[in-house]
Amino acid sequence: MVGGVDDMRSSDTAFGLTAEQVGYAAWVRSVAGSLGEIPPVHGAVNRPLVKALGEAGLLRGLFGGAPDQAPRDAAAMQLCLLREMLATVNTEAETALALQGLGSYPILQSGNDATRDRWIPGVASGDVVPAFALSEPDAGSDAGALTLEARPEPSTDSGHADAWTLHGTKTWISNAPDADVYSVFARTSPGTKARGITAFAVAGDARGLTGERLDMVAPHALGTLHFDGVRVTAEDMLGEVDEGFAVAMRTLDLFRPSVGAFAVGMGQAALDASLAWARERELFGGRLIDQQATQHTLAEMATRVEAGRLLVRRAAAAYDSGAPTHQITTTAAQAKLFATETAQWVVDQAVQLHGARGLQKGHLLERLYREVRAPRIYEGASEVQRTIIARGLIKGDS
């Protein structure tokens, strides 16, 4: 394995990893490989898989602190190693795990003690499935334009709202409509864009909440949610009134480098498969790997995957070291942009090397080919990442 866990060398510690982190990555890959065959579920939450991730201890890796301690924020590097190693073995398991983190972190980071205690332990054990409900039909990349309305119910005591009803639609929501709890972002102050958004934890069985599944190319659980007077109170609020955009960005800033790690894992899996196939395939009286064109393709694949890995680790290190916000944002955007675009290219080249068999239903590359497209869109499309990077250049933040 080139550049992967099976080939980890002392040089890994010189490029952002400690010996402990190298060992952790090896453990994740070993445990992921022993999960066994859990039948896939197309378009819905695979609860047996989520539960298996919890029982294996992998979901606990989403959080910091010892297993016998209350969960807290994990290091960005740990999230990256966790997602990269899982992606090299099982992309469905990786996606299920990542969504457990993305959906629960607004609650972990900004919820009150009672809300955290209600949901977070179940997320870590695999008994609770959360979701991050930000996108709307007309507010995807421009999250500040969301229109889901939180109508206040004035308190008779103070005159200030201590309860709201939610009205509107969310769409492209991972784990919807099957999640047990949603981190929902709603507009509490009209016309103020990002500053008028408030975050709430909403139970999946809340009265007035309905939804339907969306059928996608990849077998992800993705759906639309409809809020028809769903009632929430100040106890359900995540953070402060009108400060929900910061809640969302705090979670996304932590998880964005690990999207790049997911892509690196897919690229590594495609590279490993291509190397094995090129050594095995007999062609024109020799092996496929003996052809210079094949060697050059493999060399380019390996170089791009490694470059993506280093950008991801750089972004994670910036976050974990407490670098200035502009540096964290810019390096995370660079990592996500390069790693996801690279993974798409590497998987495509791997399919080309394998020929038609690479597109046969059930083949590793057929699955990767379907899975690799979405990361260039979610959590900020490639075009958005380029805009973020350019703003950093213009401001001299790079």
Residue pairs with C-beta under 8 A, 6 or more apart in sequence:
1 7
1 268
1 272
2 268
2 271
2 272
2 275
2 302
3 268
3 302
3 305
3 306
3 309
4 88
4 268
4 272
5 25
5 26
5 29
5 85
5 88
8 22
8 25
8 26
12 22
13 19
13 22
15 310
15 313
16 77
16 310
16 313
16 314
16 316
16 317
17 25
17 77
17 81
17 313
21 77
21 78
21 81
24 61
24 78
24 81
25 81
25 84
25 85
28 58
28 61
28 81
28 82
28 85
28 86
29 85
29 86
29 88
29 89
31 56
31 57
31 58
32 56
32 58
32 85
32 86
32 89
32 90
32 93
33 89
34 56
35 49
35 52
35 53
35 56
35 90
35 93
36 52
38 46
38 48
38 49
38 52
39 48
40 46
40 92
40 219
41 49
41 219
41 221
42 219
43 213
43 214
43 215
43 216
43 219
43 220
43 221
43 222
44 178
44 213
44 221
45 96
45 129
45 175
45 178
45 179
45 221
46 92
46 96
46 221
47 129
49 92
49 93
49 96
50 59
50 96
50 100
50 126
50 129
51 126
51 127
52 126
53 59
53 93
53 96
53 97
53 100
53 126
54 60
54 124
54 125
54 126
54 127
55 126
57 67
58 82
58 86
58 93
58 97
59 97
59 100
59 123
59 124
59 125
59 126
60 67
60 71
60 124
61 74
61 78
61 79
61 82
62 71
62 74
62 79
62 82
62 97
62 100
62 101
62 104
62 123
62 124
63 71
63 72
63 73
63 74
63 108
63 120
63 124
64 71
64 72
64 73
64 74
64 75
64 78
65 71
65 72
71 108
71 120
71 121
71 124
72 108
73 105
73 108
73 109
73 254
74 101
75 316
75 320
76 254
76 257
76 258
76 315
76 316
76 317
76 319
76 320
77 313
77 316
77 317
77 320
79 101
79 254
79 255
79 257
79 258
79 261
79 316
80 257
80 258
80 260
80 261
80 312
80 313
80 316
81 261
82 97
82 258
83 94
83 97
83 98
83 258
83 259
83 261
83 262
83 265
84 261
84 262
84 264
84 265
84 268
84 309
84 312
85 265
86 93
86 94
86 97
86 265
87 94
87 261
87 262
87 263
87 264
87 265
87 266
87 268
87 269
88 265
88 266
88 268
88 269
88 272
89 269
91 265
91 266
91 367
91 368
91 371
92 219
94 262
94 265
95 220
95 262
95 371
98 255
98 258
98 259
98 262
99 129
99 130
99 131
99 132
99 174
99 175
99 221
100 123
100 126
100 129
100 130
101 255
102 132
102 174
102 251
102 255
102 379
103 123
103 129
103 130
103 131
103 132
103 174
103 175
103 179
103 181
103 182
103 183
104 119
104 120
104 123
104 130
104 181
104 183
105 183
105 250
105 251
105 254
105 255
106 132
106 183
106 199
106 201
106 238
106 247
106 248
106 250
106 251
107 115
107 116
107 119
107 120
107 130
107 181
107 183
107 201
107 238
108 116
108 120
109 238
109 247
109 250
109 251
110 199
110 238
110 239
110 247
110 250
111 119
111 201
111 238
112 235
114 235
115 201
115 235
115 236
115 238
119 128
119 130
119 180
119 181
119 201
122 128
122 180
123 129
123 130
128 180
128 181
129 175
129 178
129 179
129 180
129 181
130 175
130 179
130 180
130 181
130 182
130 183
131 173
131 174
131 175
131 176
131 179
131 181
131 182
131 183
132 173
132 174
132 182
132 183
132 248
132 251
133 170
133 173
133 176
133 182
133 183
133 184
133 185
133 202
133 225
134 143
134 146
134 170
134 173
134 185
134 248
135 143
135 170
135 171
135 172
135 173
136 146
136 147
136 148
136 168
136 169
136 170
136 171
137 169
137 171
138 145
138 147
139 145
139 146
139 147
140 172
141 380
141 381
141 383
141 384
143 185
143 194
143 245
143 248
144 193
144 194
144 197
144 245
145 193
146 185
146 186
146 187
146 197
147 168
147 187
148 166
148 167
148 168
148 169
148 170
148 184
148 185
148 186
148 187
148 227
149 166
149 167
149 168
149 186
149 187
150 164
150 165
150 166
150 186
150 187
150 188
150 198
150 200
150 232
151 164
151 165
151 166
151 167
152 161
152 163
152 164
152 188
153 161
153 162
153 163
153 164
153 165
153 231
154 160
154 161
155 161
155 162
155 163
161 188
161 241
162 233
162 234
163 231
163 232
163 233
163 234
164 186
164 188
164 198
164 200
164 231
164 232
164 233
165 208
165 229
165 230
165 231
165 232
166 184
166 186
166 200
166 202
166 208
166 227
166 229
166 230
166 231
166 232
167 227
167 228
167 229
168 186
168 226
168 227
169 224
169 225
169 226
169 227
170 176
170 184
170 224
170 225
170 227
171 214
171 223
171 224
171 225
172 214
172 222
172 224
172 378
173 182
173 211
173 222
173 223
173 224
173 225
174 220
174 221
174 222
174 378
175 221
175 223
176 182
176 211
176 213
176 221
176 222
176 223
176 224
176 225
177 204
177 210
177 211
177 212
177 213
177 223
177 224
177 225
178 204
178 221
178 223
179 204
180 203
180 204
180 205
181 201
181 202
181 203
181 204
182 201
182 202
182 203
182 204
182 225
183 199
183 200
183 201
183 238
183 251
184 199
184 200
184 201
184 202
184 227
184 232
185 197
185 198
185 199
185 244
185 245
185 247
185 248
186 197
186 198
186 199
186 200
186 244
187 196
187 197
187 198
188 196
188 197
188 198
188 241
188 242
188 244
189 195
189 196
189 242
190 196
192 242
194 245
195 242
195 243
195 245
196 242
197 242
197 243
197 244
197 245
197 248
198 237
198 239
198 240
198 241
198 242
198 243
198 244
199 237
199 238
199 239
199 244
199 247
199 248
200 232
200 236
200 237
200 238
201 236
201 238
202 209
202 230
202 232
202 236
206 230
206 231
207 230
207 231
208 227
208 228
208 229
208 230
208 231
209 225
209 226
209 227
209 228
209 230
210 225
210 226
210 228
211 223
211 224
211 225
211 226
212 223
212 224
213 221
213 222
213 223
214 222
214 223
214 224
216 222
216 374
217 370
217 373
218 370
218 371
218 373
218 374
219 370
220 374
238 244
238 247
239 246
239 247
252 379
252 380
253 319
253 328
253 329
253 332
254 319
255 379
256 315
256 332
256 333
256 335
256 336
256 379
256 380
257 312
257 315
257 316
257 319
257 331
257 332
257 335
257 336
258 312
258 316
259 336
259 339
259 340
259 375
259 378
259 379
260 308
260 311
260 312
260 315
260 332
260 335
260 336
260 338
260 339
260 340
261 312
261 316
261 339
262 375
263 308
263 336
263 339
263 340
263 342
263 343
263 372
263 375
264 305
264 308
264 309
264 312
264 339
264 342
264 343
266 343
266 346
266 347
266 368
266 371
266 372
267 301
267 304
267 305
267 308
267 339
267 342
267 343
267 346
267 347
268 305
269 364
269 368
270 301
270 343
270 346
270 347
270 349
270 350
270 364
270 365
270 368
271 298
271 301
271 302
271 305
271 346
271 350
273 350
273 354
273 364
273 365
274 298
274 301
274 349
274 350
274 353
274 354
275 289
275 298
277 288
277 353
277 354
278 287
278 288
278 289
278 294
278 298
278 353
279 287
279 288
279 289
280 287
280 288
281 287
281 288
281 289
282 288
283 291
284 291
288 294
288 353
289 295
289 298
294 353
297 349
297 352
297 353
300 349
301 346
301 349
301 350
304 342
304 345
304 346
305 342
305 346
307 338
307 342
308 335
308 338
308 339
308 342
308 343
309 339
311 331
311 334
311 335
311 338
311 339
312 335
312 339
314 331
314 335
315 328
315 331
315 332
315 334
315 335
318 327
318 328
318 331
318 332
319 328
319 332
323 331
324 397
326 392
326 395
326 397
327 397
329 388
329 392
330 388
330 389
330 392
330 397
330 398
333 380
333 385
333 386
333 388
333 389
333 392
334 385
334 389
336 375
336 379
336 380
336 385
337 382
337 385
337 386
337 389
340 375
340 376
340 382
341 376
341 382
343 372
343 375
344 372
344 373
344 376
347 365
347 368
347 369
347 372
348 369
350 358
350 365
350 368
351 358
351 359
351 365
351 369
352 358
354 363
354 365
357 363
358 365
358 366
358 369
359 365
359 366
359 369
360 366
376 382
380 388
389 398
391 397
392 398
